[in-house]
Amino acid sequence: MSRRILTRIALVFLVCVVLLLALVGRQLMAPALPPVAEGEQPTPSAGQVARGAYLARAGNCMACHTARGGEPYAGGHVVNTPFGNLVAGNLTPDRATGLGAWSAEAFRRALHEGLSRDGRLLYPAFPYAHTTRLTDEDADALFAYLRSLPPVQRAVEPHTLRFPYGTQAALAVWRLLNFEPGRQVVDASRDAEWNRGAYLVEGVAHCAACHSGRDALGGTASMWAGGLMPDGRWYAPSLLDPAEAGLQEWPAERVVALLRDGSVEGATVMGPMAEAVFHGTSHLAEEDLRAMAAYLQALPVKPAARPGFRPADVDQMALGGRLYEQHCADCHGAQGQGAPDAYLPLAGNRAVGMTSPVNTLQAILSGGFPPSTAAHPQPYGMPPFRPLLSDAEIAAVATYVRQSWGNRASPVSSLDVQRVR
């Protein structure tokens, strides 16, 4: 290769580096906004506060911004990610550790641009890639509600992210690749109900934050196609695949009932989705649930790629069958048929048949309850078998369930269980 060509390549590379540094630098130049003096915050109307409370419910904000056993919205909840741990901030109006010195303008900027009051870039675990779609009116209502909460002083805990993920420069690069500020755009080809559903699902409720695949840097790689939660403990199933969590083939009333009640015949939510229903969607108005259903049912159908069926080892199936009969059959039935309004059927169960065994393993290991809602105030729960069964035994019973009564999912290994445990 000639010296002239090498020189040109070097110049192009240098120009690219300079442009990248300029773009990164621009991301890092956001100004700080001045603090609001105590007593200078405008008094919101009762209607604005109520509207903000409703939106906070829809977004399930409390789940991330409340530490276990802590005061609501006072922060401290740790979000485990592949890059390290993030600690959710205090959203109460405490001046020293919360939002007490923030203006409505600063709060809008955080939601719409992912910037803190002091100009720092916020981590995308705070879902500004979704809340950027909110109207100014809704952002102000959310702020009004948070300011109505009792102030709680809680020491700010540092994030513990591995280098370089904890740097502002790394955040700036991530934003260049993954974030574009903007408001929700009305699709004129769709009706008002669908557009309302899009605003709720894509923006306020930020459902895609869980139900999308992620690339190596945590950016969205496959919208709505499902993926592991950041801590790897649950799998958020695909909303494009009717064999996972796609709702395209369901009647609208059934979708509404699942979002409102957390359980319908043959389907029950658990884990993080149970929290989303309990704290969020079970409190939404019927018309908003119908709008969300209309949007979700209109998503395109894209079946996930699945490996060919591989029968389990005979000895593993035999062990799994004995364990199932001993621990599971009384509730779920000898043929996996379940019991109406009590125990889920396992035969033909979408969660059991997914390529990822994570949710099945999590249910066996940790147990759990569907959400308590008006329609199901005292739901039947699943006891944990973590202390009772070994990794090999849990792998065996999971494999038995995934390959019995017509289910045709891949076998589970002890290593699979160990990863989830």
N, C-alpha and C positions, 0 to 999 in steps of 0.2 A: 504494500500500500504506500503511495507516494506521500512525501512530506506535506504537500498542499492539501491532500484529502484529510490527513491527520489534523492539520491546523484547522480546517473547516469544522471537523467533528468536535475539536476542543472548544472552538468558539461557540458552536451551537449549544454544547453542554454548559459552557460558562453563562451564556444568555439565559438558559433554562434555570440554572441555579440562582441567578440574580433575580429573575422573575418570581421564582418560588419564595425567595427571601423577602422580596417586596410584598408579595401577597400575605405571607405569614406576618410580616411586620405590620401590615395594615390591620390584620385581625387583632394585634396586640395593642393598638393605639386608642382603644375606646376610652373616653374620659370618665372620670368618676363623677357621680351626681351628688349634689350637696345633701347633707342630712336635713331632715325636717325637724324644726325646733319643737320641743315638747309643748303640747297644747295647740299646735298650729294645724293639725290634721283636720280637714273638713268632716263634719258629722254626716255619715251616710243615712239614707232613708231606710226605714224598716224593710221596704220592698227590695232595696238593693242588697241588704244583708241576707234576706231570705233567698234571693236569687243566687248569691254567692255560695250559700250553704248547699243549695241544690247542685250547683256545678262542682263543688268540692266532693259531694257524694258521687256524682257521675264519674269524676276522675279518680275516685278512691284515693284521694291525696293522703288521707290519714294513715293508710297502710304503710307507706314508706316513711312518713314523717313522724312516726310514733315508735319509740323504743318499747320493747316488751316490758310491761309493768310501769311504763312512764306516762306522763301527762300527754293527752292528745295534742298532736301537731308540734310538740316541743322538740322534735328531732332526736337524734341519737341512734336511730335504727341503722344497722350496718348492712350495706348491700355488697355481697360477695360477687366479684367479677373475675374473669380470667386474668385481669391485669393487676389485681390487688383489691383492697377493700375501700369502699366509699362510705362516709357517714352522712346521713341525711340531716339537713339543716333545721333549725328552729323557725317555725313559721308563726309563732305567737308574737304579739306586739311588745315583747321585752326590748328595751332600747339597747341594752348591752350585748345580748346574744341572739336576738330575734329580728323582727322586721319593724321594731318601734321607731327607728330613725329613717325608714324608707318612705319615699313619696309614692303616690300612685304611678307617676311617670317611671320611677325606677322599677317598680314591680312589673309594669307593662313591658319594659325593656327586657327584663329577665325572661318573661314568658315568650316574647316575640323574637328576641335576638340572642338569648342564652348568655346574658351578661349580668354580673353582679352589680350592686350599687357602686362599688369601688372600681368598676371597669374590668375586673378579672373575667376571664372566660369560664363559664360553668361547665361542669362535666355532664355529658349527655345522658347519664343515669337520671338526671332531672330532664324530663322528656320535652325539652323546648323544641325539638324537631317536630313535635306534634302540637304543642300549645301555641306555636307561632301562628296557627290557623285561627285562634280565638279572635273574636271581635274586641275592640277596645272596651266596649260596654261590658262584656262578660269578664274581661280581665279586671276591670275596675270593681265589678261586683265580687269577684273572688277576693280581691284585696280588702274590700269593705268587710266581708265576712271574717277573714283572718284577723283583721284589726278589732273585731268585736269579741274575740276570744280573750280569756284571762291571760295576762302576760306571765310567762314562766321563764325564769332565769335558769339556763342550763349551759354549763361550760361547753364551749365548742371543741369537739374532738377532732384531731387531725385525720386526714385520709392516710392510708398506708398503701400506696401504689408503687409498683416496681419502676425503676428508671427505664426508659424516659417517659413513661405514661403519666407521671405526676407533674410534668412540666407544662407551662403555658404554651411553649412552642409546639409540643406534640398535640395539644388540644387544637391549636390553630391549624395544623396540617389536617387533623381529623375533620374539622369544620369545612375546610376547602374541599375535601372529598365527599362529605356526607350531608352538609347542612346548607339549605337555602331559605332565608327568612321569607315569610309571605303569609297572607291571609287566605282563608278558605275561599275558593272560587266557585260560584254557583254554576252548575252544569245545566245550561239551558235545554239540553236534550232530555233531561230527566225531570220528573215531577217534584213538587215541593217536599213530599214525604221522603223520597230518596235523598234529596239534598240535605234535609234535616238529619237523616241517618248518617250521611257522610260526615257532616260536621261533628256529630257526637262520636262516631266510631273512630274517625281519623284524627280528630282534634282532642276534644275534652277527655274522652275515655282512653285515648291513645292505645287502642287494642293491638295495633301492629307492633308496639314496643315489645310485646311478648310473642305474638303469633307470626313472626317473620324470622327467616334464617339470617345468620350473621356471618360476615367475613372475618378474616384473621385480625382485623383492627377494630372489630365491633360495629362496623357499618352494616346497613341493611343490604343483604345479598339477594334475598328472594322474598319479596313482599307477600305476606299472608301465607307463605308456604310452610310455616311451622319451624320450630327450633327449640333447642335446650334453653331453659332459663339461665341467666348469667351465672348462678351458683351451681348449675348442673343437676339440681335435685329434682326438677320436674321438666317434662317436655310439653311445650305449648303446641298442640297439634295444628296441622294445616287447616285453614279455613277455605282452601280451594279444593280439597279432596273430600268428597262425601264419605270415603272410607275412614277418614280421621275425624275432623270436626266440621267439615263443610255442611252447610245448612240448606244448600240449594234445593234439595229434594223434600225438605220438611214443609208441612203446612205452616203458614205464618203464625197461627195461634200457638203451635207447639214451640216455635222459637221464642215468642213472647213469654210463654209460660216458663221456659227454662231460664230465661234472663230474670224473670220476676220471682220464681219460686225455687230455683236451684235444682229442681227435680221434676221430671216428667216420666211417664211410663217408659221404662227401658233405658233411661239416661239420667245421670246425676253428676253434678260438678263436684270436684274435690280439689284440695290443695289451693294454689293461688287463685284459681277461678272461683272457688267457694268463697274466698275472701272478697273477691270483686263483686260477687252477687250479694253477699251479706252486707257489706259496707256501701255498695254502690247501686247496682241495677235494680235490686229489690225495692229501692226507694224512688225509682223514677216513675214519671207519669205514663199512663198507658199509651198515649200518642207518641211519646218519645221511644218507648220500647218497640212499638210498631214501626217507627221510622228506622230504628237500628236493624230490626228484622228485615225490612225492605232492602236496606243497603247490603247486609250480609248475604241475603239470598240472591242478590244480583251479581255477586263476585263470580268471576269465570271459574269453570270446573277444570282443574288441572291435577289429575291423579298423580300422586307421588310415585317415584320409581321404587320398585320393591325387588329384593333379591328372590331368586327362585326358591321354592319350598324345599327345606332340608329337614327330613325327619329326625327326631331326637333319638338319642341312644335308648335302647330298650330298657336297660337298668335304670336310667334316669327317669323314664316315664313310669316305671313300676314304683319307684320310690315316691315320685310326685303323686301318683294315684293313692298310695297308702296315706300320705300326709294330708291330701285333700279330703279323703274320707274321714280322717281323724279330726281335722281342724276346721274344715270349710263347708262340708256337705250339709250340715244341719241348717245353715243359713242360706247358702247359695244353691242347694239342691244337688242330688246325686248326678243329675244330667246338666248341671249348670243353669237350671231354669230360673233360679231366684224365687222371690216371693213378692207378689204385687204390693206396692206401697210400703215395702219394708226392705227387702234385700235385692240388690241388682242381679239381673241375669248375667252370667258370664259367657254363655253360648251366644255367639254372634255379637258380642260386646265390642264396640269399635275401639275402646281404649285397650282392651286385651289384645286385639289383633294388629295393632300398629307395629311398624318395623322397629321403632324404638321401644324397648321393654321398660324404660325408666319409670313410667307412671304405674305400671303393674307392680314393679318392684317396690316403689315408694309406698304404695297402698299396703302391700304385705308387711314391709318393714315397720312403717310408722303408723299404719292405720289412719283413722281420720273420720270426720263427720261431714256430711253435706251441710250447707248453711242452714241456720235456723231462720225461717221466713214465716210470713203470716199463714201461708198454705201448709207449711211443714214446721211447726214450732218446735217439735221434739223429734228430729229425724233419727233414724237408726244409724249407728256408727259401726266402724270397723276397728277391732282391737289391734294393737301392734304385736307383731311376732318377732320383732328385732331381738328381744332378750331370750326368746324361746327356741328359735331355729338357727342353725348354722348357715353359712353362705351356701354350701352345697345343697342343703335342704330347701332353702328359699329358692334357689335356682331350679331345683327339681319341681317344686309345686308350681312355680311360675311357668315352667316349660309345659307341664301337664295341662294347665289351664289354657295355654296358648296353642296347644295341639289336640284338644279334645272337642267333641260335640260340633265338629265342622270348622273349628278355628284352625287356621293354617299360617301361624306366625313362626318365626325362627326360634330355635332353642335358646335358652339362657344359660350362661356359664357362671361359675363361682366368681370369676373376675368381674363380670357385669354387676353382680350383687355387691362386691367389695367397693366398686366405684361409687355406687349409690349410697351404700352404708356409710 
